[in-house]
Amino acid sequence: MSHRNRPHNKSNAQPVNPWHKNSTGSDGPNPKQSRAVATTNAGKKSSHTNAGGDSFLKQSEEKFHQAHRKHVESAKKYTQQYESSEDEDEGGSSSQDILGSVLKNYAGAGMDIGKTQEYLQNLLESRSAVCLICIGTVKRADSIWSCQSCYTFFHLLCIQRWANDSISLKRISHEQQEGYYNNMGEYVPKPALSVHWDCPKCRKEYEPVDIPRHYDCFCGKEQNPQNHLWLIPHSCGETCMKRLVPNCGHSCVLLCHPGPCPPCPQTISVSCKCGQSAKKTIRCSQRSWTCLKTCKQKRNCGIHECGEVCHSTEECPPCKSRSKQKCLCGEKTKEVNCSESRWQCGKVCGKMYACGLHQCAQGCHEGDCGECPMGMPRTCPCGKTSSVAACSEDIGTCGDTCQKFLDCREHRCSERCHPGKCGQCMEIVKKPCRCGNMTKEVACHKQLICETKCKNIRSCNKHPCNRKCCDGQCPPCDKICGKTLPCGKHKCTSMCHQGPCYPCNQKATVEIKQLPHPQCEVKVPVTCIGGHEKSLWPCYNSKPTSCGRECGRALRCGVHTCPKQCHVVKNLNSTEEEPKCQSCTAGCVIPRPNGCIHPCKRPCHPPPCNPCQAPTKTTCHCGLTQIFYKCHEFYSNDKSEDELKLFREQVLSCGQKCIKNFPCGHRCNSTCHSGDCPNPESCNKKVKITCECRTRKMEVNCNAARMKSKLLECDDNCEKAKHNRNQERNDKERIQREHEEAENQRALEEYEKKFGPKKYRERKRAQVEETKETDYLLYALVSGGILMVAVVVYFVLAN
């Protein structure tokens, strides 16, 4: 609630606390007087002391209750006035009436104005907006500025301060930048100064001249618009009249309003996109319409018609028809798309230039070959200097260092400018060998190979690699298998391999005789019932049987194979699971992603597993908020480690301000993050620094205060203030000393009055004269005792 609505009359002022009254008054107790009374009345009887204390406590309690009642009554009265002023500030006319008056001139469809209507309705129902810079409420009577892109409200003073600070920081950063020399010795100046400021929300860039200087209404017609309860806050109540976007030539017909203008509601008469149909009346925001007829426009080839559904005449697609076209040089012909009528055959031109010495080296082209490129400005071999010479003359070297990148793409050629290709890189660098077991300084162009032999088994699973400095990609085994083939006569000539050898493809003549007896003992090849191998069996016993091997067919899970012994199958050439194979009953054996501790609940299946949906709870980086996430979001094999690290950093951040403190003691400005707080040197909190005598004070940024090597230096004012303080201290000591002497004198007089010798009337002068010497001695003793008592009393009061 604005301070302008708060009451300022004296009746609402907070009542004075009776305990804070001056010591000279009669209501509040004085500490010094209490101490003096307590000291002087130390000898009174305890009964009088207790009676006085009880009366004092009752009086104090009564005054406290009286002050409490006044505070409660004042608070109730202030609360009632605060609520009534808030109702006057926020209340008034109905939000629906205001919304209806703003939209009364709009004649478009409801869906066109939906975005603007929803924006206005939310603004009126929320009754307030928040300035994102100061996080304060934007009231009806506050001066504001609205962004032209996101339409967010900001206090006028806040956005002015924001813009000026942004421009100042960018100018300071630009002044601190300096030019530098790159690795080629070229001077790179610092970039040009680009001064602009951004919207705090949408980051739209504005120029310095765009810094708001006045409080304008939303349409910009009126400065410092008045606050009317029957209008939208900060509006002037006139027609908006802003140019609509896209620019159609019409203006917004709503009353002055925040947020975007709705689409143009005006009606126009236009033909369809292809122009074949009669004109039709449509909304201006719709701009165009289609008639669903076929486009008759000629395509880019100029021969065939478009044939597509009604569209803009400038958007006809390329022609897809094919025809025979010659290349650019005219020597070859082939069938190409009409849209690709200009094509090159790839043949080198080879025509002589006008000089008669050189031939055109361009690819297939049309027209004249042009001038001889050897007669144009040419550069030296290193490309640093350029000169013009006859095409029959060669361009010599410039004498400078070549500086071209060598084949290693890391070092440059250090020879003088030379024709042809640069030599090998002879720079001595540290390089690892191919297997990574050693590092050595060698020439950059050489490959380092150590003497370590690879002991990995090759693909045959029998012989070791034995290659020197192997990079892990062992070559296939180069030995001959040499096993006897199933025929029993020939050897396998393939390279060393796994599994059974191929069937013998040598032709053999076998004579089969039909005799009544005995049984035929000729061995014939027989395939096992599982199709694993062919064995030679006597002819009389040549029937398929089980070979005893494991079936080995791939099961439906895609991971395991059938563990049963060779059994009957339907298709011997297939390697897939058959009905008689043993089905897989194992659980999932695929390794879980690194970090996931939850098992896969699916039965054995081919990879990949479904993403782990197990919920996991942890705390954010600052430890204040609990974060819930699913396991697969943190541990996934589909993302790189950098992507996972970035994602975890974002998820584990609660978005609130970091609770850690910089080393200087101030709170971190960043949002919740991991590790140490970034940029501790950028702390810009205001701290006070003083001179040695603490007279001069100055507010500076924390970073600047830490960089200062000493405090502020004292000046003449410090010396004057120091002299004044010494003078005041001496005056106070003198006054206190005089006061103490007066108190001691008064205490001594009271003591003498109470305990000194009593005065008697003189009876006989003769007796006084006789006892004069005795009285002098007694008076001296009494005076000494009184002085000692006074000293003791002084020390007691002083402590």
C-alpha positions as a printed Julia matrix, in Angstrom:
799×3 Matrix{Float64}:
   0.0      0.0     0.0
   1.34     3.39   -0.96
   2.42     5.77    1.77
   0.16     8.48    0.36
  -2.88     6.68    1.83
  -1.47     6.32    5.31
  -2.76     8.79    7.92
  -0.33    11.4     9.18
  -2.37    13.02   12.01
  -1.0     13.17   15.51
  -3.82    11.08   16.9
  -2.3      7.97   15.3
   1.19     8.57   16.64
   2.61     5.86   18.84
   2.21     6.73   22.58
   5.33     7.61   24.47
   6.73     4.86   26.64
   6.73     6.05   30.28
  10.01     4.24   30.82
  11.72     6.53   28.33
  10.8      9.88   29.95
  13.43    12.34   31.1
  14.96    11.75   34.54
  13.81    15.22   35.64
  10.17    14.22   35.35
   8.11    12.61   37.99
   6.98     9.48   36.07
  10.09     7.55   35.09
  12.71     6.24   37.49
  16.21     7.77   37.27
  19.05     5.24   37.56
  21.43     7.73   39.18
  18.87     8.82   41.75
  18.06     5.19   42.51
  21.72     4.47   43.15
  22.1      7.51   45.4
  18.97     6.67   47.36
  20.11     3.1    47.73
  23.47     4.26   49.02
  22.23     6.84   51.51
  19.45     4.6    52.83
  21.73     1.62   53.37
  21.44     2.02   57.14
  17.66     2.06   57.31
  15.72    -0.82   58.67
  14.77    -3.7    56.32
  11.03    -3.25   56.98
  11.01     0.22   55.45
  12.98    -1.03   52.43
  10.57    -3.89   51.68
   7.53    -1.65   51.97
   9.02     0.91   49.58
   9.96    -1.82   47.02
   6.44    -3.27   46.95
   4.85     0.12   46.31
   7.37     0.86   43.56
   6.66    -2.46   41.78
   2.9     -1.9    41.92
   3.27     1.57   40.46
   5.55     0.3    37.65
   3.16    -2.56   36.78
   0.2     -0.19   36.6
   2.08     2.14   34.23
   3.08    -0.81   32.02
  -0.55    -2.02   31.64
  -1.68     1.51   30.85
   0.91     1.85   28.07
   0.0     -1.61   26.7
  -3.67    -0.65   26.4
  -2.76     2.51   24.46
  -0.62     0.47   22.03
  -3.44    -2.03   21.37
  -5.99     0.73   20.7
  -3.59     2.52   18.34
  -2.83    -0.69   16.42
  -6.54    -1.45   15.91
  -7.23     2.05   14.64
  -4.26     1.93   12.22
  -5.33    -1.49   10.87
  -8.84    -0.26   10.1
  -7.51     2.8     8.27
  -4.99     0.62    6.35
  -7.73    -1.77    5.16
 -10.04     1.09    4.16
  -7.25     2.8     2.17
  -6.44    -0.49    0.43
 -10.08    -0.91   -0.58
 -10.09     2.61   -1.96
  -6.85     1.97   -3.86
  -7.68    -1.43   -5.31
 -11.46    -1.38   -5.35
 -13.77     0.57   -7.57
 -15.53    -0.6   -10.67
 -15.94    -4.18  -11.77
 -13.14    -5.79  -13.78
 -15.68    -7.14  -16.28
 -17.02    -3.63  -16.95
 -13.51    -2.3   -17.53
 -12.66    -5.21  -19.85
 -15.9     -4.7   -21.81
 -15.25    -0.98  -22.31
 -11.75    -1.68  -23.65
 -12.9     -4.35  -26.14
 -16.16    -2.68  -27.26
 -14.71    -1.34  -30.56
 -13.2     -4.7   -31.66
 -15.28    -6.46  -34.34
 -13.03    -9.48  -34.98
 -13.53   -13.13  -34.08
 -13.22   -14.29  -30.49
 -10.22   -16.49  -31.24
  -8.33   -13.48  -32.7
  -8.6    -11.41  -29.52
  -8.21   -14.34  -27.12
  -4.55   -13.66  -26.26
  -5.13    -9.94  -25.55
  -8.35   -10.63  -23.61
  -6.67   -13.27  -21.44
  -3.75   -10.9   -20.74
  -6.08    -8.08  -19.66
  -8.29   -10.39  -17.58
  -5.31   -11.81  -15.67
  -4.05    -8.27  -15.04
  -7.41    -7.08  -13.66
  -8.03   -10.19  -11.53
  -4.55   -10.27   -9.99
  -5.05    -6.61   -8.91
  -1.31    -6.03   -8.9
   1.91    -6.55  -10.84
   5.43    -7.08   -9.55
   8.49    -5.12  -10.66
  11.15    -7.74  -11.44
  13.97    -5.33  -10.53
  13.0     -4.3    -6.99
  10.52    -7.19   -6.43
   8.02    -4.6    -5.26
   4.33    -4.27   -6.07
   3.41    -1.97   -8.97
   0.49     0.18   -7.78
  -2.09     2.08   -9.79
  -0.49     5.44   -8.99
   3.13     4.35   -9.6
   5.1      5.61  -12.62
   5.9      2.61  -14.83
   7.55     1.57  -18.09
   6.41    -1.39  -20.23
   8.71    -3.49  -22.45
   7.79    -3.43  -26.15
   8.56    -7.13  -26.57
   7.3     -8.98  -23.46
   5.01    -6.15  -22.18
   6.27    -6.55  -18.58
   5.82    -3.65  -16.13
   8.71    -2.02  -14.27
   8.9      1.02  -12.02
  10.15     3.97  -14.03
  12.94     4.74  -11.56
  13.95     1.06  -11.43
  14.26     0.68  -15.21
  16.16     3.96  -15.5
  18.64     2.81  -12.87
  18.86    -0.62  -14.52
  19.59     0.86  -17.98
  22.18     3.35  -16.73
  23.99     0.7   -14.67
  24.03    -1.73  -17.62
  25.52     0.85  -19.98
  28.11     1.93  -17.38
  29.24    -1.65  -16.77
  29.63    -2.32  -20.5
  31.65     0.84  -20.97
  33.9     -0.02  -18.03
  34.39    -3.57  -19.38
  35.26    -2.16  -22.81
  37.79     0.25  -21.32
  39.49    -2.62  -19.48
  39.9     -4.66  -22.68
  43.13    -4.32  -24.6
  44.39    -5.35  -28.02
  46.79    -8.28  -28.39
  49.16    -9.93  -30.85
  48.19   -13.37  -32.21
  50.57   -16.27  -32.9
  51.32   -14.86  -36.38
  52.49   -11.52  -34.94
  49.45    -9.63  -36.16
  47.92    -7.01  -33.86
  44.27    -7.67  -33.07
  42.59    -4.51  -31.73
  39.93    -4.7   -29.1
  36.37    -4.96  -30.44
  34.33    -1.86  -31.08
  32.18    -0.54  -28.25
  28.57    -1.74  -28.5
  26.5      0.15  -25.95
  22.99    -1.09  -25.32
  20.81    -2.24  -22.42
  18.45    -5.2   -22.2
  14.99    -5.82  -20.81
  15.4     -7.62  -17.45
  12.93   -10.32  -18.52
  13.05   -10.99  -22.28
  16.56    -9.51  -22.87
  15.39    -7.36  -25.79
  18.14    -4.92  -26.68
  17.52    -1.17  -26.47
  19.73     1.75  -27.47
  20.8      4.39  -24.9
  18.36     6.86  -26.48
  15.55     4.43  -25.63
  16.01     4.91  -21.86
  12.56     6.09  -20.67
  12.55     9.66  -19.41
   8.81    10.13  -18.85
   5.87     8.17  -17.48
   3.69     7.52  -20.55
   0.46     5.61  -20.99
   0.51     2.32  -22.92
  -0.3      3.9   -26.29
   2.16     6.76  -25.72
  -0.29     9.63  -26.28
  -0.36    11.02  -22.74
   2.39    11.7   -20.23
   1.71    11.11  -16.54
  -1.8      9.61  -17.06
  -4.22    10.15  -14.21
  -5.44     7.27  -12.05
  -9.1      6.52  -12.83
 -10.9      3.66  -11.12
 -13.03     2.93  -14.22
 -10.02     2.55  -16.54
  -7.17     0.07  -16.79
  -4.32     1.25  -14.54
  -1.7      3.42  -16.3
  -3.9      3.94  -19.4
  -5.26     7.19  -20.83
  -8.7      5.85  -21.9
  -8.24     6.92  -25.55
  -8.14     4.65  -28.61
  -4.8      2.85  -28.91
  -4.16     3.65  -32.65
  -0.86     1.72  -32.74
   0.17     0.29  -36.12
  -0.72    -3.41  -36.2
   1.88    -6.12  -36.76
   2.31    -7.33  -39.48
   1.96    -3.9   -41.02
  -1.31    -3.96  -42.96
  -1.93    -0.2   -42.89
  -4.56    -0.34  -40.14
  -4.37     0.69  -36.48
  -5.52    -0.9   -33.2
  -9.12     0.02  -32.29
  -9.01    -0.99  -28.61
  -8.79     1.56  -25.83
  -5.33     2.24  -24.44
  -4.26    -1.16  -23.1
  -1.21    -3.16  -21.96
   0.09    -6.21  -23.79
   0.02    -7.01  -27.54
  -2.56    -5.62  -29.92
  -5.02    -8.22  -31.33
  -5.02    -9.2   -35.04
  -6.51    -6.7   -37.44
 -10.35    -6.98  -37.45
 -10.84    -4.97  -40.67
 -12.31    -6.67  -43.76
 -10.68    -6.62  -47.19
 -11.67    -7.98  -50.61
  -8.92   -10.08  -52.23
  -8.66   -12.86  -54.78
  -7.26   -16.32  -54.02
  -3.51   -17.04  -54.02
  -3.41   -18.28  -57.6
  -5.7    -15.48  -58.85
  -8.18   -17.76  -60.7
 -11.2    -17.15  -58.44
 -13.25   -14.02  -57.87
 -12.5    -11.68  -54.99
 -13.77   -12.62  -51.54
 -14.26   -10.59  -48.34
 -12.02   -11.82  -45.49
 -10.41   -10.45  -42.34
  -7.31    -8.35  -42.91
  -5.37   -10.52  -40.43
  -6.08   -13.58  -42.6
  -4.37   -11.84  -45.56
  -5.07   -14.59  -48.16
  -7.19   -17.67  -48.97
  -7.03   -20.71  -51.26
  -9.65   -21.83  -53.8
  -8.45   -25.49  -54.06
  -8.08   -25.19  -57.85
  -5.02   -26.39  -59.76
  -2.35   -23.76  -60.41
  -1.91   -22.96  -64.13
   1.34   -21.01  -63.71
   4.35   -22.04  -65.85
   7.21   -23.51  -63.84
  10.8    -22.28  -63.99
  11.45   -24.34  -67.11
   8.85   -22.23  -68.98
   7.29   -25.33  -70.58
   5.28   -27.31  -68.03
   2.43   -26.1   -65.8
   2.64   -26.21  -61.99
  -0.36   -28.49  -61.29
  -0.23   -27.95  -57.51
  -3.2    -26.81  -55.37
  -3.88   -23.06  -55.26
  -0.82   -21.23  -53.91
   1.14   -18.04  -54.43
   2.45   -17.63  -57.98
   5.92   -17.01  -56.56
   5.98   -20.33  -54.66
   5.71   -22.83  -57.52
   8.03   -25.78  -56.85
  10.82   -26.66  -59.33
   9.73   -28.66  -62.37
  10.11   -32.43  -61.89
   9.72   -33.38  -65.57
  12.79   -34.82  -67.34
  14.24   -33.95  -70.76
  17.51   -34.33  -72.65
  19.78   -31.35  -72.14
  23.34   -30.54  -73.24
  26.06   -29.67  -70.75
  27.41   -26.13  -70.47
  30.25   -26.75  -72.95
  27.85   -28.53  -75.36
  29.87   -31.74  -75.85
  27.67   -34.21  -73.9
  23.91   -34.77  -73.63
  21.93   -36.57  -70.92
  18.41   -36.74  -69.49
  17.99   -34.41  -66.51
  15.18   -32.62  -64.64
  13.85   -29.48  -66.27
  14.86   -27.53  -63.19
  18.43   -28.81  -63.65
  18.81   -27.94  -67.32
  22.23   -26.37  -66.7
  24.67   -29.17  -65.84
  28.41   -29.77  -66.16
  30.0    -32.86  -67.67
  33.16   -32.58  -65.55
  35.53   -32.49  -68.54
  38.44   -30.01  -68.46
  37.97   -27.27  -71.05
  41.49   -27.4   -72.54
  41.04   -24.42  -74.91
  44.03   -22.12  -75.49
  43.97   -18.69  -73.93
  44.65   -15.59  -76.01
  48.33   -15.74  -74.99
  48.76   -18.97  -76.98
  50.91   -20.5   -74.22
  48.49   -21.86  -71.64
  45.3    -23.89  -71.77
  42.08   -23.31  -69.85
  42.07   -25.58  -66.8
  38.45   -24.86  -65.83
  35.79   -27.54  -65.8
  32.9    -27.62  -68.22
  31.68   -24.04  -68.68
  29.9    -21.83  -71.18
  31.05   -18.7   -72.93
  34.56   -17.33  -73.26
  37.37   -18.78  -71.17
  38.46   -15.28  -70.17
  41.99   -13.97  -69.76
  44.96   -16.15  -68.96
  45.18   -16.41  -65.13
  48.98   -16.43  -65.38
  48.87   -12.84  -66.65
  46.73   -11.63  -63.73
  48.16   -10.54  -60.35
  49.83   -13.58  -58.79
  51.25   -14.23  -55.38
  54.56   -15.7   -54.4
  54.57   -19.38  -53.33
  53.91   -18.49  -49.68
  51.09   -16.07  -50.63
  52.38   -13.0   -48.78
  53.28   -10.76  -51.74
  51.41   -10.13  -54.98
  52.78    -8.89  -58.31
  51.85    -8.65  -61.99
  54.07   -10.2   -64.69
  53.73   -11.67  -68.15
  52.15   -15.09  -68.24
  55.37   -16.52  -69.7
  57.36   -15.44  -66.64
  57.39   -17.2   -63.28
  56.81   -15.34  -60.0
  59.87   -15.66  -57.82
  59.99   -16.12  -54.06
  59.64   -13.18  -51.68
  62.5    -14.14  -49.37
  60.31   -14.14  -46.28
  59.57   -17.14  -44.05
  57.0    -19.48  -45.6
  54.76   -19.8   -42.48
  52.37   -22.27  -44.15
  50.85   -24.97  -41.96
  52.63   -28.3   -42.36
  50.84   -31.65  -42.72
  50.63   -31.97  -38.92
  48.38   -28.83  -38.91
  50.09   -27.71  -35.68
  53.41   -26.19  -36.78
  54.33   -23.83  -39.6
  57.03   -24.11  -42.24
  60.19   -22.3   -41.14
  61.93   -22.3   -44.54
  62.16   -19.32  -46.83
  59.39   -18.82  -49.37
  59.69   -21.77  -51.79
  57.67   -23.34  -54.58
  56.09   -26.75  -54.24
  54.99   -28.63  -51.19
  56.52   -27.92  -47.77
  58.72   -30.58  -46.27
  58.01   -32.81  -43.33
  57.62   -31.31  -39.86
  60.91   -31.69  -38.0
  59.72   -30.08  -34.77
  60.72   -32.2   -31.75
  57.63   -32.98  -29.65
  56.64   -35.48  -27.0
  54.43   -38.15  -28.55
  52.97   -41.39  -27.16
  53.57   -44.61  -29.0
  50.8    -46.43  -30.82
  49.93   -48.69  -27.89
  50.34   -45.88  -25.33
  52.92   -47.65  -23.15
  55.66   -45.04  -23.53
  56.18   -41.35  -24.4
  59.28   -40.03  -26.15
  60.56   -36.9   -27.88
  60.62   -37.51  -31.65
  60.18   -35.52  -34.84
  56.57   -34.41  -35.28
  56.15   -36.27  -38.62
  57.35   -39.61  -37.28
  55.16   -42.22  -35.64
  56.62   -43.63  -32.43
  56.58   -47.46  -32.29
  57.84   -49.29  -29.21
  59.18   -52.86  -28.99
  56.38   -54.21  -26.8
  54.62   -57.19  -28.41
  50.87   -57.58  -28.13
  49.77   -60.7   -26.24
  46.08   -60.5   -27.11
  44.49   -63.53  -28.78
  43.46   -63.01  -32.39
  40.0    -63.63  -33.79
  40.74   -67.35  -34.14
  40.96   -67.63  -30.31
  44.13   -69.74  -30.73
  47.16   -67.66  -31.69
  48.48   -64.48  -30.03
  48.83   -61.23  -31.98
  52.63   -60.7   -31.39
  52.53   -57.42  -33.34
  54.86   -54.68  -32.07
  53.22   -51.66  -30.47
  49.69   -52.82  -31.26
  46.9    -50.26  -30.89
  44.4    -52.95  -29.79
  42.95   -53.53  -33.27
  44.63   -56.88  -33.8
  44.62   -58.08  -37.45
  42.99   -61.41  -38.37
  45.08   -64.54  -37.93
  47.38   -65.1   -40.95
  48.05   -68.83  -40.36
  46.49   -71.65  -42.42
  43.9    -73.79  -40.61
  45.17   -77.2   -41.87
  42.44   -79.27  -40.22
  41.13   -82.37  -41.94
  37.82   -81.76  -43.65
  34.81   -83.97  -42.95
  35.66   -85.98  -46.05
  38.71   -87.3   -44.21
  40.98   -86.84  -47.24
  41.63   -83.17  -47.73
  42.9    -80.35  -45.49
  41.19   -77.01  -44.78
  42.97   -74.3   -46.77
  41.22   -71.33  -45.11
  42.9    -68.94  -42.75
  42.82   -69.97  -39.08
  39.21   -69.61  -37.89
  36.71   -70.57  -35.22
  34.05   -73.25  -35.52
  33.87   -76.16  -37.98
  35.64   -76.07  -41.32
  33.76   -75.75  -44.57
  32.45   -78.88  -46.32
  34.93   -80.4   -48.74
  34.23   -79.18  -52.27
  36.62   -81.61  -53.99
  34.95   -83.92  -56.45
  35.13   -87.6   -55.5
  33.87   -90.61  -57.48
  32.14   -93.19  -55.34
  30.96   -96.42  -56.89
  27.86   -97.84  -55.27
  27.0   -101.42  -55.92
  23.73  -103.09  -55.18
  24.48  -106.52  -53.73
  22.21  -108.8   -51.83
  24.77  -109.19  -49.15
  26.7   -108.13  -47.18
  25.62  -104.72  -45.84
  27.05  -101.73  -47.67
  30.03  -100.4   -45.78
  30.65   -97.44  -48.05
  30.81   -94.25  -46.05
  28.46   -91.55  -47.17
  28.02   -88.01  -45.7
  25.1    -87.67  -43.35
  23.9    -84.4   -41.81
  22.88   -84.49  -38.13
  19.28   -83.81  -37.2
  20.22   -80.3   -35.98
  22.18   -79.35  -39.1
  25.45   -78.78  -37.26
  27.8    -81.09  -39.19
  28.11   -83.77  -41.84
  29.73   -87.06  -40.87
  30.67   -90.14  -42.89
  28.55   -93.13  -41.98
  28.31   -96.6   -43.52
  25.7    -96.63  -46.21
  23.55   -99.2   -44.47
  23.41   -96.99  -41.37
  23.19   -93.61  -43.07
  20.32   -92.02  -41.19
  20.34   -88.6   -39.45
  21.13   -88.72  -35.75
  22.07   -86.28  -33.02
  25.68   -85.11  -33.12
  25.75   -84.44  -29.36
  26.67   -80.78  -29.75
  24.8    -77.93  -28.13
  21.97   -76.69  -30.31
  23.23   -73.11  -30.28
  20.25   -71.51  -32.06
  19.59   -67.9   -31.09
  16.6    -67.67  -28.75
  13.93   -64.97  -29.0
  15.55   -63.0   -26.19
  18.42   -62.18  -28.57
  21.01   -62.83  -25.84
  21.2    -66.59  -25.15
  21.3    -69.69  -27.32
  19.5    -73.0   -26.96
  21.43   -75.16  -24.42
  19.82   -78.5   -25.45
  21.76   -81.14  -27.29
  21.32   -81.43  -31.04
  17.63   -82.07  -31.68
  15.19   -82.23  -34.57
  14.51   -78.91  -36.29
  12.37   -77.98  -39.27
  14.74   -75.65  -41.11
  18.37   -76.8   -41.07
  19.62   -73.57  -42.72
  18.04   -71.28  -40.12
  19.74   -70.15  -36.91
  16.58   -68.88  -35.2
  14.7    -70.53  -32.33
  12.56   -73.56  -33.25
   9.47   -74.81  -31.35
  11.47   -77.69  -29.81
  14.25   -75.42  -28.56
  14.41   -74.68  -24.84
  12.96   -71.2   -24.19
  14.98   -68.66  -22.21
  13.79   -68.25  -18.58
  16.64   -66.1   -17.29
  16.28   -62.55  -16.13
  17.78   -59.5   -17.81
  21.58   -59.72  -17.98
  22.27   -56.39  -19.69
  24.58   -54.22  -17.52
  22.82   -51.29  -15.89
  23.99   -47.75  -16.63
  26.88   -46.6   -14.49
  25.37   -45.39  -11.21
  21.98   -47.15  -11.47
  21.42   -49.66   -8.63
  17.94   -50.84   -9.62
  17.61   -54.2   -11.47
  15.71   -54.46  -14.74
  12.33   -56.09  -14.08
  11.84   -57.42  -17.6
  12.71   -61.02  -18.53
  15.76   -61.63  -20.69
  15.52   -59.38  -23.73
  17.76   -57.75  -26.35
  19.29   -54.37  -25.52
  18.51   -51.71  -24.67
  16.6    -51.9   -21.39
  13.72   -49.56  -20.7
  14.71   -46.33  -18.9
  14.82   -46.87  -15.13
  11.72   -45.23  -13.63
  12.71   -45.68   -9.98
  12.09   -42.44   -8.05
  15.09   -41.06   -6.2
  15.25   -38.32   -3.57
  18.18   -36.12   -2.74
  18.89   -32.58   -1.61
  19.85   -29.6    -3.72
  23.35   -28.12   -3.79
  22.63   -25.78   -0.9
  20.99   -28.55    1.15
  17.68   -26.75    1.84
  15.34   -28.3    -0.71
  14.59   -31.93   -1.49
  14.87   -32.83   -5.2
  12.93   -35.76   -6.69
  14.01   -37.26  -10.0
  13.85   -40.53  -11.9
  16.92   -42.72  -12.02
  17.22   -42.74  -15.83
  17.44   -38.94  -15.87
  20.7    -39.03  -13.88
  22.23   -42.26  -15.18
  21.9    -42.89  -18.89
  24.09   -44.48  -21.54
  22.48   -42.37  -24.27
  24.06   -39.11  -23.1
  27.68   -38.11  -22.82
  29.27   -37.49  -19.44
  29.36   -33.73  -20.09
  25.64   -33.66  -20.92
  24.82   -35.69  -17.79
  26.99   -33.42  -15.66
  25.25   -30.31  -17.03
  21.81   -31.9   -16.57
  22.56   -32.95  -12.98
  23.82   -29.46  -12.19
  20.52   -27.99  -13.46
  18.26   -30.56  -11.73
  20.05   -30.36   -8.36
  19.72   -26.58   -8.36
  16.6    -25.46   -6.46
  16.67   -22.1    -8.29
  16.85   -20.13   -5.06
  19.61   -17.83   -3.99
  22.75   -19.56   -2.7
  23.05   -19.56    1.1
  26.83   -19.69    1.15
  28.97   -16.67    1.9
  31.92   -15.31    0.01
  35.28   -15.22    1.86
  34.5    -11.56    2.57
  31.45   -12.59    4.62
  28.72   -11.43    2.24
  26.18   -13.79    0.74
  26.72   -15.33   -2.7
  24.74   -13.67   -5.52
  24.34   -16.83   -7.65
  21.5    -19.3    -7.58
  21.89   -22.71   -5.91
  25.05   -24.31   -7.35
  27.65   -26.95   -6.6
  31.19   -26.43   -5.4
  32.69   -23.11   -4.36
  30.81   -19.91   -5.05
  31.85   -18.4    -8.41
  33.42   -15.0    -8.76
  34.01   -14.16   -5.06
  35.97   -11.15   -6.2
  32.84    -9.63   -7.81
  31.12    -8.92   -4.45
  29.67    -5.42   -4.74
  28.09    -5.04   -1.31
  28.56    -1.67    0.31
  30.93    -1.55    3.32
  32.2      1.35    5.37
  35.88     2.18    5.75
  37.19     4.79    8.19
  40.38     6.59    8.94
  42.53     5.71   11.94
  40.65     8.05   14.26
  37.26     6.93   12.82
  36.27    10.5    11.9
  36.23    10.1     8.13
  33.87     7.45    6.77
  33.26     6.26    3.23
  31.04     3.63    1.61
  32.76     1.55   -1.07
  32.22    -1.8    -2.74
  33.43    -4.83   -0.83
  35.84    -5.69   -3.64
  37.37    -2.21   -3.55
  37.6     -2.33    0.26
  39.55    -5.59    0.11
  41.92    -4.2    -2.49
  42.81    -1.11   -0.4
  46.15    -1.55    1.36
  45.33     0.82    4.26
  42.53     2.86    5.78
  41.6      6.41    4.84
  44.15     9.04    5.76
  43.32    11.55    8.46
  42.98    15.21    7.5
  42.73    18.56    9.3
  39.15    17.89   10.33
  40.32    14.71   12.07
  42.89    16.71   14.06
  40.23    19.25   15.05
  37.8     16.5    16.04
  40.54    14.79   18.06
  41.36    18.06   19.88
  37.64    18.65   20.61
  37.23    15.13   21.97
  40.24    15.58   24.29
  38.86    18.91   25.49
  35.42    17.39   26.16
  36.99    14.48   28.0
  39.03    16.81   30.21
  35.93    18.94   30.96
  33.93    15.84   31.87
  36.71    14.62   34.18
  36.92    18.04   35.89
  33.13    18.23   36.37
  33.04    14.66   37.68
  35.9     15.39   40.08
  34.15    18.51   41.42
  30.91    16.55   41.77
  32.67    13.79   43.71
  34.32    16.32   46.05
  30.93    17.94   46.72
  29.37    14.56   47.43
  32.2     13.65   49.8
  31.83    16.98   51.63
  28.08    16.49   51.95
  28.54    12.91   53.25
  31.13    14.15   55.74
  28.83    16.83   57.04
  25.98    14.36   57.47
  28.3     11.97   59.27
  29.53    14.68   61.63
  25.97    15.76   62.23
  24.9     12.24   63.12
  27.96    10.85   64.93
  29.91    13.99   66.0
  30.07    15.42   69.6
  26.84    16.93   70.91
  26.76    20.65   71.72
  26.0     21.61   75.27
  25.33    25.01   76.75
  28.21    26.47   78.69
  27.65    26.23   82.45
  30.86    27.45   83.85
  33.69    29.05   81.99
  36.22    27.72   84.44
  35.44    24.1    83.65
  35.79    24.73   79.85
  39.2     26.26   80.26
  40.38    23.34   82.4
  39.31    20.76   79.79
  40.48    22.76   76.72
  43.55    20.67   76.07
  41.59    17.44   76.47
  38.94    18.68   74.01
  41.59    19.49   71.41
  42.99    15.97   71.59
  39.51    14.41   71.36
  38.62    16.65   68.41
  41.75    15.6    66.54
  40.96    11.9    67.05
  37.33    12.35   65.94
  38.39    14.33   62.87
  40.85    11.62   61.86
  38.19     8.93   62.24
  35.69    10.96   60.21
  38.26    11.42   57.46
  38.95     7.7    57.3
  35.22     6.92   57.13
  34.81     9.48   54.35
  37.62     7.84   52.35
  35.99     4.4    52.73
  32.58     5.79   51.66
  34.19     7.43   48.6
  35.75     4.18   47.43
  32.46     2.33   47.95
  30.54     4.91   45.88
  33.21     4.93   43.2
  33.0      1.15   42.74
